[in-house]
Amino acid sequence: MVTLRECGLEVIGVSESHEIVEGHAFNFVVIERDTVFLPDGTPGFRRFLEGLGIEVAACAPISEYANAAGGLGCATGILAREPIGTDVRGGLQSATAGPR
């Protein structure tokens, strides 16, 4: 089994704050490398990500989705990604995302 670190990815620990647990901050969508779409109401998590150099493209209210046990991932569906090269495991890397 290949680990995330072996793939060149940095693993960063995140505390279980109110924003993470109740605000569904981890239910975000990666738009492209280092760019995400976050649930609204997670300013602390947004600052945390921006401090890591991750751009927050937008935030969206998800309260109605959360009431139905959904979130941004459910609301956005699947994104198609354009391949840009080969990663360390010999697979394709993605640089951009767009609707399928």
LUMLOGU-125425 format. One line per 10 residues: number of its first residue (from 1); their letters; for each residue x, y, z of C-alpha. Coordinates in Angstrom, 3 decimals, decimal comma. Layout:
<pts>
NUM = A = X:Y:Z  ...;
</pts>
This chain:
<pts>
1 = MVTLRECGLE = 0,000:0,000:0,000  1,310:3,475:-0,902  0,955:6,188:1,743  -0,027:9,789:1,103  3,471:10,940:2,084  4,991:8,514:-0,426  2,843:10,222:-3,067  4,390:13,565:-2,148  1,385:14,800:-0,176  1,733:16,572:3,149;
11 = VIGVSESHEI = -0,532:15,303:5,917  -1,717:18,054:8,278  -3,619:17,428:11,500  -6,779:19,435:12,169  -8,513:19,798:15,541  -12,159:18,828:15,889  -13,509:22,360:16,322  -17,152:23,445:16,189  -16,630:24,456:12,546  -15,316:21,015:11,665;
21 = VEGHAFNFVV = -17,960:19,010:13,529  -21,086:21,193:13,341  -20,189:23,494:10,434  -19,220:20,653:8,086  -15,959:22,452:7,211  -14,398:19,189:5,981  -17,201:18,786:3,455  -15,434:20,980:0,913  -14,826:20,536:-2,808  -11,406:20,763:-4,447;
31 = IERDTVFLPD = -11,781:22,901:-7,569  -8,172:22,566:-8,683  -4,775:22,153:-7,056  -4,637:24,394:-3,951  -8,128:25,834:-4,579  -11,275:24,801:-2,701  -14,974:25,633:-2,361  -16,002:25,766:1,340  -19,265:25,689:3,258  -20,296:29,113:4,556;
41 = GTPGFRRFLE = -19,842:29,824:8,263  -16,340:28,371:8,589  -14,104:31,479:8,849  -11,591:29,821:11,182  -11,097:26,866:8,846  -10,875:29,268:5,906  -8,067:31,197:7,649  -6,347:27,893:8,457  -6,415:26,801:4,795  -5,347:30,218:3,515;
51 = GLGIEVAACA = -2,433:30,120:5,969  -1,350:26,913:4,209  -1,475:28,680:0,836  -4,787:27,161:-0,205  -7,101:29,555:-2,027  -10,771:29,582:-1,090  -12,563:30,308:-4,366  -15,992:30,692:-2,743  -18,141:29,797:0,249  -21,751:28,635:0,015;
61 = PISEYANAAG = -24,554:28,276:2,546  -25,299:24,589:3,140  -27,756:24,615:6,048  -30,584:23,085:3,999  -28,262:20,409:2,587  -26,960:19,665:6,087  -30,547:19,257:7,322  -30,910:16,484:4,752  -27,531:14,962:5,720  -25,854:16,402:2,607;
71 = GLGCATGILA = -23,158:18,951:1,896  -21,127:20,612:-0,841  -19,849:17,325:-2,204  -23,427:16,117:-2,662  -24,538:19,432:-4,143  -21,754:19,686:-6,714  -21,736:16,136:-8,009  -18,719:14,835:-9,907  -16,110:17,128:-11,453  -14,237:16,110:-14,596;
81 = REPIGTDVRG = -10,492:16,747:-14,388  -8,015:17,311:-17,192  -4,836:15,180:-16,857  -1,523:17,100:-16,718  1,115:14,424:-16,235  2,120:11,409:-14,243  2,217:11,262:-10,451  4,695:9,269:-8,365  2,605:6,098:-8,662  2,444:6,283:-12,461;
91 = GLQSATAGPR = -1,135:7,591:-12,537  -2,487:10,830:-13,923  -2,351:14,123:-12,064  -5,053:16,746:-12,395  -4,591:20,496:-12,739  -8,075:21,768:-13,505  -11,631:20,762:-12,895  -14,827:21,484:-14,724  -18,336:20,141:-15,019  -18,636:16,717:-16,561;
</pts>
